[in-house]
């Protein structure tokens, strides 16, 4: 039995897809088709994380019961420092 669907890392693009109900890849299809809790671990550039569009998408997902791990602050993969680092 599956207890949870975990998407890690969850990019800004994936979070946007999920918040708008798109199912155009295996991960987004699984998230829409499951009847178990979904958890995402965001990982992206700090400016992408702080962007109002991303924050709106996150709020929409929270309202639907999607759970989140992180992100953390620190050095990110793009070489920037700030919130958006994979937990």
Backbone atoms as SQL, in Angstrom:
CREATE TABLE atoms (id INTEGER PRIMARY KEY, chain TEXT, resi INTEGER, resn TEXT, atom TEXT, x REAL, y REAL, z REAL);
INSERT INTO atoms VALUES
  (1, 'A', 1, 'UNK', 'N', 0.825, -1.193, 0.000),
  (2, 'A', 1, 'UNK', 'CA', 0.000, 0.000, 0.000),
  (3, 'A', 1, 'UNK', 'C', 0.865, 1.250, 0.000),
  (4, 'A', 2, 'UNK', 'N', 0.433, 2.242, -0.721),
  (5, 'A', 2, 'UNK', 'CA', 1.128, 3.524, -0.788),
  (6, 'A', 2, 'UNK', 'C', 0.578, 4.432, 0.304),
  (7, 'A', 3, 'UNK', 'N', 1.498, 5.013, 1.083),
  (8, 'A', 3, 'UNK', 'CA', 1.103, 5.918, 2.163),
  (9, 'A', 3, 'UNK', 'C', 1.148, 7.384, 1.752),
  (10, 'A', 4, 'UNK', 'N', 1.984, 7.687, 0.748),
  (11, 'A', 4, 'UNK', 'CA', 2.273, 9.082, 0.427),
  (12, 'A', 4, 'UNK', 'C', 2.928, 9.152, -0.943),
  (13, 'A', 5, 'UNK', 'N', 2.649, 10.227, -1.688),
  (14, 'A', 5, 'UNK', 'CA', 3.391, 10.530, -2.910),
  (15, 'A', 5, 'UNK', 'C', 4.298, 11.698, -2.576),
  (16, 'A', 6, 'UNK', 'N', 5.601, 11.511, -2.758),
  (17, 'A', 6, 'UNK', 'CA', 6.595, 12.553, -2.488),
  (18, 'A', 6, 'UNK', 'C', 7.256, 12.953, -3.788),
  (19, 'A', 7, 'UNK', 'N', 7.252, 14.256, -4.077),
  (20, 'A', 7, 'UNK', 'CA', 7.942, 14.791, -5.246),
  (21, 'A', 7, 'UNK', 'C', 9.119, 15.609, -4.743),
  (22, 'A', 8, 'UNK', 'N', 10.327, 15.134, -5.030),
  (23, 'A', 8, 'UNK', 'CA', 11.534, 15.826, -4.575),
  (24, 'A', 8, 'UNK', 'C', 12.636, 15.634, -5.624),
  (25, 'A', 9, 'UNK', 'N', 13.163, 16.701, -6.155),
  (26, 'A', 9, 'UNK', 'CA', 12.796, 18.090, -5.907),
  (27, 'A', 9, 'UNK', 'C', 11.556, 18.496, -6.710),
  (28, 'A', 10, 'UNK', 'N', 10.850, 19.465, -6.199),
  (29, 'A', 10, 'UNK', 'CA', 9.695, 20.026, -6.892),
  (30, 'A', 10, 'UNK', 'C', 10.082, 21.412, -7.399),
  (31, 'A', 11, 'UNK', 'N', 10.203, 21.530, -8.698),
  (32, 'A', 11, 'UNK', 'CA', 10.579, 22.800, -9.313),
  (33, 'A', 11, 'UNK', 'C', 9.398, 23.766, -9.336),
  (34, 'A', 12, 'UNK', 'N', 9.685, 25.015, -9.632),
  (35, 'A', 12, 'UNK', 'CA', 8.613, 26.006, -9.790),
  (36, 'A', 12, 'UNK', 'C', 7.663, 25.566, -10.897),
  (37, 'A', 13, 'UNK', 'N', 8.202, 24.987, -11.959),
  (38, 'A', 13, 'UNK', 'CA', 7.382, 24.514, -13.069),
  (39, 'A', 13, 'UNK', 'C', 6.444, 23.395, -12.617),
  (40, 'A', 14, 'UNK', 'N', 6.970, 22.436, -11.857),
  (41, 'A', 14, 'UNK', 'CA', 6.132, 21.336, -11.395),
  (42, 'A', 14, 'UNK', 'C', 5.046, 21.839, -10.446),
  (43, 'A', 15, 'UNK', 'N', 5.404, 22.727, -9.551),
  (44, 'A', 15, 'UNK', 'CA', 4.428, 23.282, -8.611),
  (45, 'A', 15, 'UNK', 'C', 3.324, 24.015, -9.375),
  (46, 'A', 16, 'UNK', 'N', 3.688, 24.754, -10.418),
  (47, 'A', 16, 'UNK', 'CA', 2.686, 25.440, -11.237),
  (48, 'A', 16, 'UNK', 'C', 1.775, 24.436, -11.935),
  (49, 'A', 17, 'UNK', 'N', 2.363, 23.373, -12.494),
  (50, 'A', 17, 'UNK', 'CA', 1.565, 22.334, -13.142),
  (51, 'A', 17, 'UNK', 'C', 0.552, 21.741, -12.172),
  (52, 'A', 18, 'UNK', 'N', 1.046, 21.373, -11.005),
  (53, 'A', 18, 'UNK', 'CA', 0.189, 20.727, -10.025),
  (54, 'A', 18, 'UNK', 'C', -0.924, 21.665, -9.560),
  (55, 'A', 19, 'UNK', 'N', -0.599, 22.920, -9.365),
  (56, 'A', 19, 'UNK', 'CA', -1.609, 23.867, -8.885),
  (57, 'A', 19, 'UNK', 'C', -2.690, 24.139, -9.924),
  (58, 'A', 20, 'UNK', 'N', -2.370, 23.916, -11.195),
  (59, 'A', 20, 'UNK', 'CA', -3.344, 24.145, -12.267),
  (60, 'A', 20, 'UNK', 'C', -3.963, 22.857, -12.786),
  (61, 'A', 21, 'UNK', 'N', -3.627, 21.728, -12.151),
  (62, 'A', 21, 'UNK', 'CA', -4.256, 20.472, -12.521),
  (63, 'A', 21, 'UNK', 'C', -3.767, 19.861, -13.813),
  (64, 'A', 22, 'UNK', 'N', -2.550, 20.193, -14.222),
  (65, 'A', 22, 'UNK', 'CA', -2.014, 19.613, -15.452),
  (66, 'A', 22, 'UNK', 'C', -1.443, 18.227, -15.180),
  (67, 'A', 23, 'UNK', 'N', -1.649, 17.330, -16.114),
  (68, 'A', 23, 'UNK', 'CA', -1.152, 15.966, -15.989),
  (69, 'A', 23, 'UNK', 'C', -0.443, 15.601, -17.287),
  (70, 'A', 24, 'UNK', 'N', 0.713, 16.208, -17.516),
  (71, 'A', 24, 'UNK', 'CA', 1.418, 15.989, -18.774),
  (72, 'A', 24, 'UNK', 'C', 2.743, 15.241, -18.608),
  (73, 'A', 25, 'UNK', 'N', 2.970, 14.671, -17.427),
  (74, 'A', 25, 'UNK', 'CA', 4.141, 13.842, -17.188),
  (75, 'A', 25, 'UNK', 'C', 3.751, 12.808, -16.131),
  (76, 'A', 26, 'UNK', 'N', 4.588, 11.814, -15.935),
  (77, 'A', 26, 'UNK', 'CA', 4.247, 10.756, -14.991),
  (78, 'A', 26, 'UNK', 'C', 4.021, 11.300, -13.583),
  (79, 'A', 27, 'UNK', 'N', 4.911, 12.192, -13.115),
  (80, 'A', 27, 'UNK', 'CA', 4.791, 12.705, -11.744),
  (81, 'A', 27, 'UNK', 'C', 3.499, 13.496, -11.543),
  (82, 'A', 28, 'UNK', 'N', 3.175, 14.387, -12.473),
  (83, 'A', 28, 'UNK', 'CA', 1.951, 15.177, -12.301),
  (84, 'A', 28, 'UNK', 'C', 0.704, 14.311, -12.456),
  (85, 'A', 29, 'UNK', 'N', 0.758, 13.313, -13.324),
  (86, 'A', 29, 'UNK', 'CA', -0.361, 12.399, -13.478),
  (87, 'A', 29, 'UNK', 'C', -0.588, 11.609, -12.198),
  (88, 'A', 30, 'UNK', 'N', 0.492, 11.100, -11.607),
  (89, 'A', 30, 'UNK', 'CA', 0.365, 10.357, -10.355),
  (90, 'A', 30, 'UNK', 'C', -0.208, 11.223, -9.241),
  (91, 'A', 31, 'UNK', 'N', 0.245, 12.458, -9.162),
  (92, 'A', 31, 'UNK', 'CA', -0.244, 13.358, -8.110),
  (93, 'A', 31, 'UNK', 'C', -1.733, 13.637, -8.256),
  (94, 'A', 32, 'UNK', 'N', -2.214, 13.735, -9.486),
  (95, 'A', 32, 'UNK', 'CA', -3.640, 14.003, -9.705),
  (96, 'A', 32, 'UNK', 'C', -4.494, 12.752, -9.549),
  (97, 'A', 33, 'UNK', 'N', -3.912, 11.593, -9.809),
  (98, 'A', 33, 'UNK', 'CA', -4.686, 10.354, -9.787),
  (99, 'A', 33, 'UNK', 'C', -4.698, 9.668, -8.426),
  (100, 'A', 34, 'UNK', 'N', -3.842, 10.088, -7.523),
  (101, 'A', 34, 'UNK', 'CA', -3.729, 9.377, -6.250),
  (102, 'A', 34, 'UNK', 'C', -4.827, 9.747, -5.269),
  (103, 'A', 35, 'UNK', 'N', -5.070, 8.831, -4.338),
  (104, 'A', 35, 'UNK', 'CA', -6.005, 9.111, -3.257),
  (105, 'A', 35, 'UNK', 'C', -5.288, 9.146, -1.907),
  (106, 'A', 36, 'UNK', 'N', -3.942, 9.214, -1.958),
  (107, 'A', 36, 'UNK', 'CA', -3.142, 9.349, -0.735),
  (108, 'A', 36, 'UNK', 'C', -2.570, 10.761, -0.680),
  (109, 'A', 37, 'UNK', 'N', -2.096, 11.199, 0.478),
  (110, 'A', 37, 'UNK', 'CA', -1.532, 12.546, 0.584),
  (111, 'A', 37, 'UNK', 'C', -0.356, 12.764, -0.373),
  (112, 'A', 38, 'UNK', 'N', -0.235, 14.000, -0.839),
  (113, 'A', 38, 'UNK', 'CA', 0.877, 14.408, -1.708),
  (114, 'A', 38, 'UNK', 'C', 1.751, 15.367, -0.922),
  (115, 'A', 39, 'UNK', 'N', 3.060, 15.154, -1.013),
  (116, 'A', 39, 'UNK', 'CA', 4.036, 16.027, -0.363),
  (117, 'A', 39, 'UNK', 'C', 5.064, 16.440, -1.409),
  (118, 'A', 40, 'UNK', 'N', 5.407, 17.717, -1.413),
  (119, 'A', 40, 'UNK', 'CA', 6.425, 18.199, -2.340),
  (120, 'A', 40, 'UNK', 'C', 7.542, 18.890, -1.562),
  (121, 'A', 41, 'UNK', 'N', 8.746, 18.764, -2.095),
  (122, 'A', 41, 'UNK', 'CA', 9.927, 19.396, -1.512),
  (123, 'A', 41, 'UNK', 'C', 10.462, 20.399, -2.541),
  (124, 'A', 42, 'UNK', 'N', 10.065, 21.675, -2.421),
  (125, 'A', 42, 'UNK', 'CA', 10.491, 22.671, -3.398),
  (126, 'A', 42, 'UNK', 'C', 12.002, 22.858, -3.437),
  (127, 'A', 43, 'UNK', 'N', 12.490, 23.127, -4.632),
  (128, 'A', 43, 'UNK', 'CA', 13.900, 23.455, -4.837),
  (129, 'A', 43, 'UNK', 'C', 13.992, 24.340, -6.071),
  (130, 'A', 44, 'UNK', 'N', 14.447, 25.578, -5.852),
  (131, 'A', 44, 'UNK', 'CA', 14.531, 26.518, -6.974),
  (132, 'A', 44, 'UNK', 'C', 15.346, 27.744, -6.589),
  (133, 'A', 45, 'UNK', 'N', 15.596, 28.568, -7.561),
  (134, 'A', 45, 'UNK', 'CA', 16.274, 29.849, -7.366),
  (135, 'A', 45, 'UNK', 'C', 15.486, 30.688, -6.368),
  (136, 'A', 46, 'UNK', 'N', 16.175, 31.397, -5.466),
  (137, 'A', 46, 'UNK', 'CA', 15.462, 32.211, -4.471),
  (138, 'A', 46, 'UNK', 'C', 14.477, 33.217, -5.071),
  (139, 'A', 47, 'UNK', 'N', 14.817, 33.818, -6.210),
  (140, 'A', 47, 'UNK', 'CA', 13.884, 34.766, -6.836),
  (141, 'A', 47, 'UNK', 'C', 12.647, 34.059, -7.366),
  (142, 'A', 48, 'UNK', 'N', 12.826, 32.846, -7.870),
  (143, 'A', 48, 'UNK', 'CA', 11.680, 32.065, -8.333),
  (144, 'A', 48, 'UNK', 'C', 10.781, 31.705, -7.149),
  (145, 'A', 49, 'UNK', 'N', 11.397, 31.315, -6.030),
  (146, 'A', 49, 'UNK', 'CA', 10.634, 30.962, -4.834),
  (147, 'A', 49, 'UNK', 'C', 9.803, 32.141, -4.352),
  (148, 'A', 50, 'UNK', 'N', 10.371, 33.334, -4.371),
  (149, 'A', 50, 'UNK', 'CA', 9.693, 34.516, -3.844),
  (150, 'A', 50, 'UNK', 'C', 8.709, 35.144, -4.827),
  (151, 'A', 51, 'UNK', 'N', 8.735, 34.725, -6.069),
  (152, 'A', 51, 'UNK', 'CA', 7.878, 35.338, -7.085),
  (153, 'A', 51, 'UNK', 'C', 6.400, 35.170, -6.703),
  (154, 'A', 52, 'UNK', 'N', 5.602, 36.217, -6.895),
  (155, 'A', 52, 'UNK', 'CA', 4.177, 36.142, -6.544),
  (156, 'A', 52, 'UNK', 'C', 3.438, 34.986, -7.216),
  (157, 'A', 53, 'UNK', 'N', 3.790, 34.642, -8.440),
  (158, 'A', 53, 'UNK', 'CA', 3.119, 33.529, -9.116),
  (159, 'A', 53, 'UNK', 'C', 3.396, 32.219, -8.386),
  (160, 'A', 54, 'UNK', 'N', 4.634, 32.011, -7.969),
  (161, 'A', 54, 'UNK', 'CA', 4.973, 30.802, -7.224),
  (162, 'A', 54, 'UNK', 'C', 4.252, 30.788, -5.884),
  (163, 'A', 55, 'UNK', 'N', 4.236, 31.909, -5.208),
  (164, 'A', 55, 'UNK', 'CA', 3.557, 31.978, -3.908),
  (165, 'A', 55, 'UNK', 'C', 2.059, 31.722, -4.045),
  (166, 'A', 56, 'UNK', 'N', 1.458, 32.222, -5.126),
  (167, 'A', 56, 'UNK', 'CA', 0.029, 31.946, -5.382),
  (168, 'A', 56, 'UNK', 'C', -0.193, 30.457, -5.611),
  (169, 'A', 57, 'UNK', 'N', 0.697, 29.821, -6.385),
  (170, 'A', 57, 'UNK', 'CA', 0.571, 28.387, -6.651),
  (171, 'A', 57, 'UNK', 'C', 0.718, 27.581, -5.362),
  (172, 'A', 58, 'UNK', 'N', 1.655, 27.969, -4.511),
  (173, 'A', 58, 'UNK', 'CA', 1.847, 27.290, -3.235),
  (174, 'A', 58, 'UNK', 'C', 0.604, 27.413, -2.358),
  (175, 'A', 59, 'UNK', 'N', 0.032, 28.590, -2.305),
  (176, 'A', 59, 'UNK', 'CA', -1.174, 28.809, -1.496),
  (177, 'A', 59, 'UNK', 'C', -2.321, 27.944, -2.004),
  (178, 'A', 60, 'UNK', 'N', -2.466, 27.856, -3.313),
  (179, 'A', 60, 'UNK', 'CA', -3.526, 27.038, -3.890),
  (180, 'A', 60, 'UNK', 'C', -3.338, 25.571, -3.488),
  (181, 'A', 61, 'UNK', 'N', -2.097, 25.096, -3.561),
  (182, 'A', 61, 'UNK', 'CA', -1.826, 23.702, -3.200),
  (183, 'A', 61, 'UNK', 'C', -2.034, 23.457, -1.713),
  (184, 'A', 62, 'UNK', 'N', -1.605, 24.401, -0.879),
  (185, 'A', 62, 'UNK', 'CA', -1.836, 24.250, 0.569),
  (186, 'A', 62, 'UNK', 'C', -3.328, 24.133, 0.864),
  (187, 'A', 63, 'UNK', 'N', -4.132, 24.954, 0.183),
  (188, 'A', 63, 'UNK', 'CA', -5.584, 24.908, 0.377),
  (189, 'A', 63, 'UNK', 'C', -6.183, 23.572, -0.036),
  (190, 'A', 64, 'UNK', 'N', -5.509, 22.868, -0.924),
  (191, 'A', 64, 'UNK', 'CA', -5.964, 21.543, -1.366),
  (192, 'A', 64, 'UNK', 'C', -5.396, 20.418, -0.510),
  (193, 'A', 65, 'UNK', 'N', -4.581, 20.767, 0.482),
  (194, 'A', 65, 'UNK', 'CA', -4.052, 19.748, 1.374),
  (195, 'A', 65, 'UNK', 'C', -2.697, 19.191, 1.016),
  (196, 'A', 66, 'UNK', 'N', -2.049, 19.747, -0.003),
  (197, 'A', 66, 'UNK', 'CA', -0.699, 19.297, -0.339),
  (198, 'A', 66, 'UNK', 'C', 0.236, 19.728, 0.781),
  (199, 'A', 67, 'UNK', 'N', 1.110, 18.839, 1.180),
  (200, 'A', 67, 'UNK', 'CA', 2.067, 19.115, 2.248),
  (201, 'A', 67, 'UNK', 'C', 3.415, 19.501, 1.652),
  (202, 'A', 68, 'UNK', 'N', 4.199, 20.245, 2.437),
  (203, 'A', 68, 'UNK', 'CA', 5.501, 20.727, 1.960),
  (204, 'A', 68, 'UNK', 'C', 6.611, 20.404, 2.939),
  (205, 'A', 69, 'UNK', 'N', 7.781, 20.123, 2.390),
  (206, 'A', 69, 'UNK', 'CA', 9.021, 20.008, 3.157),
  (207, 'A', 69, 'UNK', 'C', 9.914, 21.132, 2.643),
  (208, 'A', 70, 'UNK', 'N', 10.196, 22.116, 3.497),
  (209, 'A', 70, 'UNK', 'CA', 11.074, 23.215, 3.084),
  (210, 'A', 70, 'UNK', 'C', 10.365, 24.212, 2.201),
  (211, 'A', 71, 'UNK', 'N', 11.161, 25.008, 1.511),
  (212, 'A', 71, 'UNK', 'CA', 12.600, 24.860, 1.298),
  (213, 'A', 71, 'UNK', 'C', 13.422, 25.465, 2.437),
  (214, 'A', 72, 'UNK', 'N', 14.713, 25.200, 2.376),
  (215, 'A', 72, 'UNK', 'CA', 15.664, 25.778, 3.314),
  (216, 'A', 72, 'UNK', 'C', 16.337, 26.993, 2.693),
  (217, 'A', 73, 'UNK', 'N', 17.069, 27.715, 3.498),
  (218, 'A', 73, 'UNK', 'CA', 17.890, 28.828, 3.020),
  (219, 'A', 73, 'UNK', 'C', 19.331, 28.367, 2.923),
  (220, 'A', 74, 'UNK', 'N', 20.058, 28.961, 1.989),
  (221, 'A', 74, 'UNK', 'CA', 21.476, 28.637, 1.825),
  (222, 'A', 74, 'UNK', 'C', 21.865, 28.697, 0.368),
  (223, 'A', 75, 'UNK', 'N', 22.996, 28.088, 0.067),
  (224, 'A', 75, 'UNK', 'CA', 23.479, 28.038, -1.315),
  (225, 'A', 75, 'UNK', 'C', 22.549, 27.159, -2.133),
  (226, 'A', 76, 'UNK', 'N', 22.126, 27.667, -3.294),
  (227, 'A', 76, 'UNK', 'CA', 21.261, 26.897, -4.180),
  (228, 'A', 76, 'UNK', 'C', 22.073, 26.399, -5.367),
  (229, 'A', 77, 'UNK', 'N', 21.498, 25.496, -6.138),
  (230, 'A', 77, 'UNK', 'CA', 22.197, 24.883, -7.261),
  (231, 'A', 77, 'UNK', 'C', 22.646, 25.906, -8.304),
  (232, 'A', 78, 'UNK', 'N', 21.946, 27.025, -8.402),
  (233, 'A', 78, 'UNK', 'CA', 22.297, 28.036, -9.400),
  (234, 'A', 78, 'UNK', 'C', 23.408, 28.957, -8.921),
  (235, 'A', 79, 'UNK', 'N', 23.876, 28.741, -7.676),
  (236, 'A', 79, 'UNK', 'CA', 24.960, 29.559, -7.149),
  (237, 'A', 79, 'UNK', 'C', 24.495, 30.755, -6.340),
  (238, 'A', 80, 'UNK', 'N', 23.195, 30.939, -6.227),
  (239, 'A', 80, 'UNK', 'CA', 22.659, 32.037, -5.423),
  (240, 'A', 80, 'UNK', 'C', 22.493, 31.566, -3.994),
  (241, 'A', 81, 'UNK', 'N', 22.336, 32.513, -3.097),
  (242, 'A', 81, 'UNK', 'CA', 22.137, 32.197, -1.694),
  (243, 'A', 81, 'UNK', 'C', 20.791, 32.762, -1.268),
  (244, 'A', 82, 'UNK', 'N', 19.978, 31.949, -0.602),
  (245, 'A', 82, 'UNK', 'CA', 18.676, 32.407, -0.130),
  (246, 'A', 82, 'UNK', 'C', 17.725, 31.263, -0.003),
  (247, 'A', 83, 'UNK', 'N', 16.461, 31.583, 0.275),
  (248, 'A', 83, 'UNK', 'CA', 15.439, 30.566, 0.445),
  (249, 'A', 83, 'UNK', 'C', 15.108, 29.940, -0.916),
  (250, 'A', 84, 'UNK', 'N', 15.013, 28.634, -0.933),
  (251, 'A', 84, 'UNK', 'CA', 14.739, 27.919, -2.158),
  (252, 'A', 84, 'UNK', 'C', 15.531, 26.623, -2.250),
  (253, 'A', 85, 'UNK', 'N', 16.462, 26.443, -1.341),
  (254, 'A', 85, 'UNK', 'CA', 17.323, 25.257, -1.328),
  (255, 'A', 85, 'UNK', 'C', 16.524, 24.031, -0.903),
  (256, 'A', 86, 'UNK', 'N', 16.764, 22.909, -1.563),
  (257, 'A', 86, 'UNK', 'CA', 16.116, 21.660, -1.204),
  (258, 'A', 86, 'UNK', 'C', 16.438, 21.304, 0.235),
  (259, 'A', 87, 'UNK', 'N', 15.422, 20.972, 1.009),
  (260, 'A', 87, 'UNK', 'CA', 15.612, 20.590, 2.409),
  (261, 'A', 87, 'UNK', 'C', 16.317, 19.248, 2.509);
